[in-house]
Amino acid sequence: MAPPRKRALPAPLPDGFTLIDTEKKQWKLGRIIGQGGFGLIYLASQDMEMPVGEDSHFVIKVEYHENGPLFSELKFYQRAAKPENMQRWMRSKTLDFLGIPAYWGSGLAEHNGTRYRFMVMDRLGSDLQKVCERNGGKLKKHTVLQLGRVLLDVLEYIHDNEYVHADIKAANLMLGHTDPDKVYLADYGLSYRYSPDGVHKEYKKNPKKGHNGTIEYTSIDAHNGVAPSRRGDLEVLGFCLLHWLCGALPWDSVLKNPIQVQEAKTRLIGNLPGSVQELSVGGAYELASFLLSVKALEYEERPDYQRLRELLSEAGPRVSGGQGRLDLSVPRGAMSGGSSTRGSDWPDRGKVRVAERLPCSENCLLGTPNPTLGIAHGDLRLVCGCLAMETHFMKLPTNRSCADVASRGGLELGSECCSRFLRDTCFSTQWSRSVGLCGLPLHS
């Protein structure tokens, strides 16, 4: 997917100009209320007798006919986002909201010898980028996790319909015009059909297409010139969530050098969960767990979206549906230059609370087929990121500090967990120490 070429914005169409879509519906243009990289956005109405009012519920995107992004967006809506299909999918998932803007029509027009393409959409409110800028670059942790869960609903839908978004970022997240508690993932101009007719695109590096997308968030696959995938969308989402929580990313100072950005992202993913621990304000073990789970995905693998939603939940598993109120107020310390490193929710590396001869709590034995009473206590928050993909261990709330992981699953599960996850993390030394106290074997 080559990056779009820079083109001039189209010449404005006159106020009151009439457009006729492919279904022969008439649309009247009002004033320009915004612009994208390639087109202009107008207020619009179906009332041909009256001027378009400021309270209009419709907007129309207009680009030159030969431009690619609006054509790509139209194809996405026509193939993947038909209203009846979206409603059917929402019912199957018991959702009452799905953050994809409604499409009302499209067509071609001509004015003064120039051809235009247009698309009619629901009018939306401000974008999340403006909110972040107002808040000193940050959002509250609860809000970041909430946004992650809502966006996972959208991504699951478009992924189930053979598309990926490929350009998730705050500037493409829009609040509802009449309900600012609703968030929509907009702008499908760079969307990509990763699995046409159910056949997944092949993993293939292409240096000529390397580093496509918005450089701050584009996936490591995209840096390598690999076609967008579900895995890539989720990695981009993870980088966005981390940015909104911390107010900055480790590669912000090298954005003009794509190779250095790629190297910094590779280091962050390779050193999880400690790399996120060092960045986070107020703790970010949920994001570390999320990124660890995404890291484990194969290129063509279908993600477990419900599992990912649970990893972004602050108080146990979440049932899909019901977005709730969106708190976009300024986080504490965001406007006063507060530090964006470290998090009080995480213990320092190298300091693990382990006490011999203390019985583990009843919570430690949940979901275990052969519970073995442990004799050591540790800090659950230290290891929860490493255990993100281990269903047996995620039955415990992540805010509990009881029970070293070795005492939570019996000998077999404890050894399996150690072998699969902790040996290759920055916590392997602490795990070895805790395992030794519990008398469990340390498998290689």
C-alpha positions in Angstrom: 0.0 0.0 0.0 1.9 3.0 -1.3 1.6 6.3 0.7 -0.8 8.7 -0.9 0.7 11.4 -3.0 0.4 15.0 -2.0 -2.3 16.8 -3.9 -3.9 20.2 -3.7 -7.3 20.5 -2.0 -10.2 20.8 -4.4 -11.5 24.3 -5.3 -14.5 25.0 -3.1 -17.9 24.4 -4.5 -20.5 27.3 -4.2 -22.8 27.5 -1.2 -26.1 25.9 -2.1 -24.7 23.7 -4.8 -26.8 20.6 -5.4 -25.3 17.1 -5.6 -27.2 14.0 -6.8 -26.0 10.6 -5.5 -26.1 7.2 -7.2 -29.6 6.6 -5.7 -30.9 9.9 -7.2 -31.2 11.5 -3.8 -30.5 15.3 -3.8 -28.1 16.9 -1.3 -27.6 20.6 -0.8 -24.2 21.9 0.2 -23.7 24.4 3.1 -20.6 25.9 4.4 -17.2 24.2 4.7 -16.6 23.0 8.2 -13.3 21.1 7.8 -10.7 19.5 5.5 -8.7 16.4 5.3 -5.4 15.7 3.5 -7.2 15.5 0.1 -10.7 17.0 0.4 -13.1 19.4 1.9 -16.0 18.7 4.3 -19.3 20.6 3.9 -22.5 20.7 6.0 -25.3 19.3 3.9 -29.1 18.8 3.9 -31.8 17.1 1.9 -34.1 20.1 2.2 -33.8 21.8 -1.2 -36.0 24.8 -0.1 -34.1 26.1 2.9 -30.4 27.1 3.4 -28.3 24.4 5.1 -28.6 25.2 8.9 -25.8 25.0 11.5 -27.8 22.1 13.1 -27.5 19.9 10.1 -26.9 16.2 10.9 -25.2 15.4 7.5 -21.8 16.3 6.0 -20.4 15.6 2.6 -16.7 14.9 1.8 -15.7 16.2 -1.6 -12.4 15.4 -3.5 -11.2 15.6 -7.0 -12.4 12.6 -9.0 -9.0 11.2 -9.6 -7.9 11.2 -5.9 -7.6 7.7 -4.4 -8.4 8.0 -0.6 -12.2 8.8 -1.0 -12.5 6.0 -3.6 -10.9 3.6 -1.2 -13.2 4.7 1.6 -16.3 4.3 -0.6 -15.2 0.7 -1.5 -14.8 0.0 2.2 -18.4 1.1 3.0 -19.9 -0.6 0.0 -18.2 -3.9 0.7 -17.9 -4.0 4.5 -20.1 -1.5 6.3 -23.6 -1.8 4.9 -26.1 -0.8 7.6 -28.0 -4.1 7.6 -24.7 -6.1 8.0 -23.6 -3.9 10.8 -26.9 -4.2 12.7 -26.8 -8.0 12.3 -23.3 -8.2 13.6 -24.1 -5.9 16.6 -27.1 -8.2 17.5 -24.9 -11.2 17.4 -22.4 -9.5 19.8 -25.2 -8.0 22.0 -23.8 -4.5 21.2 -25.9 -1.4 21.3 -23.3 0.8 19.7 -20.6 0.3 17.0 -18.3 3.3 16.4 -18.3 3.4 12.5 -19.8 6.6 11.0 -23.0 6.0 9.0 -22.8 6.2 5.2 -25.8 7.8 3.4 -24.7 7.9 -0.2 -22.1 8.9 -2.8 -21.7 10.0 -6.4 -19.9 12.1 -8.9 -20.4 15.7 -9.8 -19.0 18.3 -12.2 -18.5 22.1 -11.8 -16.7 24.5 -14.1 -15.3 21.6 -16.1 -13.8 19.8 -13.1 -15.1 16.4 -11.9 -15.5 15.6 -8.2 -16.3 12.6 -6.1 -18.4 12.9 -3.0 -19.7 10.9 0.0 -22.4 11.7 2.4 -21.9 10.8 6.1 -23.3 11.4 9.5 -22.0 14.7 11.0 -19.6 14.1 13.9 -18.1 16.3 16.5 -14.5 17.2 17.5 -11.7 14.7 17.1 -9.8 13.2 20.0 -6.5 14.9 18.9 -7.9 18.3 19.9 -8.9 16.8 23.3 -5.4 15.4 23.9 -3.9 18.8 23.0 -6.2 20.5 25.4 -5.2 18.0 28.1 -1.5 18.5 27.7 -1.2 15.4 25.6 -2.7 12.9 28.0 -6.0 11.2 28.9 -7.0 9.5 32.2 -6.0 5.8 32.5 -9.6 4.8 32.9 -10.5 6.6 29.7 -7.6 5.2 27.7 -8.7 1.6 28.6 -12.3 2.4 27.8 -11.3 3.8 24.4 -9.3 0.6 23.8 -12.2 -1.6 24.5 -14.6 0.4 22.3 -12.1 0.4 19.4 -11.6 -3.3 19.7 -15.4 -3.7 18.9 -14.9 -1.6 15.7 -11.7 -3.5 14.7 -13.3 -6.9 15.3 -16.2 -5.9 13.0 -14.0 -4.5 10.1 -11.6 -7.4 10.5 -14.4 -9.9 10.3 -15.4 -8.2 7.0 -11.9 -8.6 5.4 -10.6 -5.1 6.0 -8.1 -3.4 8.3 -8.1 0.3 9.1 -4.3 0.8 8.9 -4.4 4.4 10.2 -5.7 4.4 13.8 -4.8 7.7 15.6 -6.5 10.4 17.7 -7.1 12.6 14.7 -9.2 9.8 13.2 -11.3 9.3 16.3 -14.4 11.5 16.4 -16.8 12.3 19.2 -20.5 12.2 18.4 -22.0 15.5 17.3 -25.0 15.2 19.7 -23.6 12.6 22.1 -19.9 13.3 23.0 -19.8 10.0 25.0 -19.8 8.1 21.7 -16.5 7.6 19.8 -16.2 6.8 16.1 -13.3 5.5 14.2 -13.4 7.6 11.0 -11.4 8.0 7.7 -11.1 4.7 5.9 -9.1 6.2 3.1 -6.1 4.0 3.9 -8.2 0.9 4.7 -6.9 -2.3 3.2 -8.6 -5.5 2.2 -6.2 -7.9 3.8 -8.2 -11.1 3.1 -10.1 -10.8 -0.2 -12.7 -13.6 -0.5 -11.2 -15.2 2.6 -7.7 -15.5 1.3 -5.2 -13.8 3.6 -2.4 -11.7 2.0 1.0 -13.4 2.1 3.6 -12.1 4.6 6.2 -10.5 2.4 8.6 -7.7 3.1 8.9 -5.0 0.5 11.5 -2.3 1.3 10.0 0.0 -1.3 6.8 0.2 0.7 8.5 0.4 4.1 7.4 2.9 6.9 3.9 3.5 5.4 1.3 5.1 7.6 1.5 7.6 10.4 5.0 7.3 11.6 4.3 7.6 15.3 2.0 4.6 15.4 2.5 2.5 12.3 3.2 -1.2 13.0 6.6 -2.9 12.9 5.2 -5.0 10.0 4.5 -1.8 8.1 8.0 -0.5 8.8 9.2 -3.6 7.0 6.9 -3.0 4.0 4.6 -5.9 4.9 0.9 -5.5 3.9 -1.4 -4.4 6.7 -3.0 -7.1 8.8 -5.2 -7.6 11.9 -2.0 -8.0 14.0 -0.8 -4.7 12.6 -4.0 -2.8 13.5 -3.8 -4.1 17.1 -0.2 -3.0 17.4 -1.0 0.5 16.1 -3.9 0.6 18.7 -1.5 -0.4 21.4 1.0 2.4 20.5 -1.9 4.9 20.5 -3.1 3.8 23.9 0.4 4.1 25.3 0.7 7.6 23.9 -2.6 8.8 25.3 -1.7 7.4 28.7 1.9 8.7 28.9 1.6 11.9 26.8 4.7 10.8 24.8 6.4 7.9 23.1 10.0 6.8 23.3 10.6 7.6 19.6 9.1 11.1 19.5 12.5 12.8 19.2 13.4 10.8 16.0 10.2 10.9 14.0 12.1 12.3 11.0 14.2 9.1 10.9 11.9 6.1 10.1 14.7 3.6 10.7 15.3 4.9 14.2 11.5 4.9 14.9 11.4 1.3 13.8 14.3 0.3 16.1 12.7 2.1 19.1 9.4 0.3 18.5 11.2 -3.1 18.2 13.1 -2.5 21.5 9.8 -1.6 23.3 8.0 -4.7 22.0 11.1 -6.9 22.6 11.5 -5.7 26.2 7.9 -6.1 27.4 6.6 -5.7 30.0 9.4 -3.7 31.6 9.6 -1.3 28.7 6.0 -0.2 29.3 6.6 -0.1 33.1 9.3 2.5 32.6 7.1 4.8 30.6 3.8 4.6 32.4 2.1 7.1 34.7 -0.1 5.5 37.3 0.7 2.0 36.1 0.1 0.4 32.7 0.2 -3.3 33.3 -3.0 -3.6 31.2 -1.3 -2.1 28.2 1.8 -4.3 28.8 -0.5 -7.3 28.9 -2.3 -6.2 25.7 0.9 -5.6 23.8 2.3 -9.0 24.9 -0.8 -10.7 23.6 -0.5 -8.9 20.3 3.2 -9.7 20.0 2.4 -13.4 20.2 0.0 -13.3 17.2 1.0 -14.8 13.9 0.6 -12.6 10.8 -2.5 -14.5 9.6 -3.9 -15.4 13.0 -7.3 -14.2 14.0 -7.0 -12.4 17.4 -9.1 -13.3 20.4 -10.9 -10.0 20.7 -12.8 -10.8 23.8 -9.6 -11.8 25.5 -8.0 -8.5 24.5 -11.0 -6.6 25.8 -10.6 -8.3 29.2 -6.9 -7.4 29.3 -8.0 -3.8 29.0 -10.5 -4.1 31.8 -9.7 -2.6 35.2 -12.1 -4.8 37.2 -12.4 -8.2 35.6 -13.9 -9.5 32.3 -16.1 -7.1 30.4 -19.3 -8.1 28.5 -19.4 -6.4 25.1 -21.7 -3.5 24.7 -22.5 -0.4 26.8 -19.8 2.2 26.4 -20.8 4.4 29.3 -19.7 8.0 30.0 -16.4 9.1 28.5 -14.3 11.2 30.9 -12.2 13.5 28.8 -11.3 15.8 31.7 -7.6 16.8 32.3 -5.6 14.1 34.1 -4.0 15.2 37.4 -0.6 16.7 36.7 -1.0 16.7 32.9 -0.8 20.5 32.5 2.0 21.0 35.1 4.7 19.1 33.3 4.4 16.0 35.5 6.7 13.2 34.8 5.6 10.6 32.3 7.8 7.8 33.6 7.4 5.1 36.1 4.1 4.1 37.7 3.1 3.7 41.3 1.1 0.6 40.4 4.2 -1.3 39.4 6.8 -2.4 42.0 10.5 -1.6 41.1 12.3 -4.3 39.2 14.5 -6.3 41.5 12.2 -5.8 44.5 9.8 -8.8 44.9 7.9 -9.3 48.1 8.4 -13.0 48.9 7.7 -14.4 52.4 8.2 -18.0 53.4 5.7 -20.1 55.4 2.7 -17.9 54.7 -0.4 -19.7 53.3 -1.7 -18.4 50.0 -5.3 -17.1 50.0 -8.2 -18.9 48.6 -8.2 -16.6 45.6 -4.9 -18.1 44.5 -6.5 -21.5 43.9 -9.4 -20.5 41.6 -9.7 -22.4 38.4 -7.0 -24.9 39.2 -7.8 -28.6 38.6 -5.2 -29.7 41.1 -4.7 -26.9 43.6 -1.5 -27.1 45.6 -1.3 -24.9 48.6 1.6 -22.5 48.3 3.9 -21.2 51.0 5.1 -18.0 49.3 3.6 -14.6 48.7 4.6 -12.2 46.0 3.4 -9.2 44.1 0.8 -10.3 41.5 1.2 -7.0 39.7 4.8 -7.8 38.9 4.0 -10.8 36.8 0.5 -10.1 35.5 1.9 -8.7 32.3 3.9 -11.8 31.6 0.8 -14.0 32.2 -1.4 -12.1 29.9 -2.0 -15.0 27.6 -2.3 -17.7 30.3 -6.1 -18.1 30.9 -5.5 -20.2 34.0 -3.9 -17.3 35.8 -6.0 -14.4 34.7 -8.9 -15.5 36.8 -7.5 -13.3 39.6 -8.1 -9.6 39.7 -5.0 -7.7 38.8 -5.2 -5.4 41.8 -4.5 -8.2 44.3 -1.1 -8.5 45.8 -1.4 -11.9 47.3 0.3 -15.1 46.1 3.4 -15.6 44.1 2.5 -17.1 40.8 4.0 -20.4 41.7 1.4 -20.9 44.3 -1.5 -20.2 42.0 -1.7 -23.2 39.7 -0.1 -26.3 41.1 3.2 -27.7 40.1 2.4 -28.4 36.4 0.8 -25.1 35.6 3.5 -23.2 37.5 6.3 -24.9 35.6 4.5 -24.5 32.3 4.0 -20.8 32.9 7.6 -20.3 33.9 8.9 -22.2 30.8 6.7 -20.4 28.3 6.8 -16.8 29.5 9.0 -15.8 32.4 12.3 -17.3 31.4 12.6 -14.8 28.6 11.6 -11.7 30.5 13.3 -9.2 32.7 11.6 -10.9 35.6 13.3 -14.3 35.2 15.6 -13.7 38.2 12.8 -12.8 40.5 10.8 -15.8 39.3 13.6 -18.1 40.0 14.0 -16.8 43.5 10.2 -17.2 44.2 10.1 -20.6 42.6 13.0 -21.7 44.8 11.2 -20.7 47.9 8.1 -22.6 46.8 10.1 -25.7 45.9 8.9 -25.8 42.2 11.2 -27.1 39.5 12.5 -24.5 37.1 12.2 -26.0 33.6 14.1 -24.7 30.6 
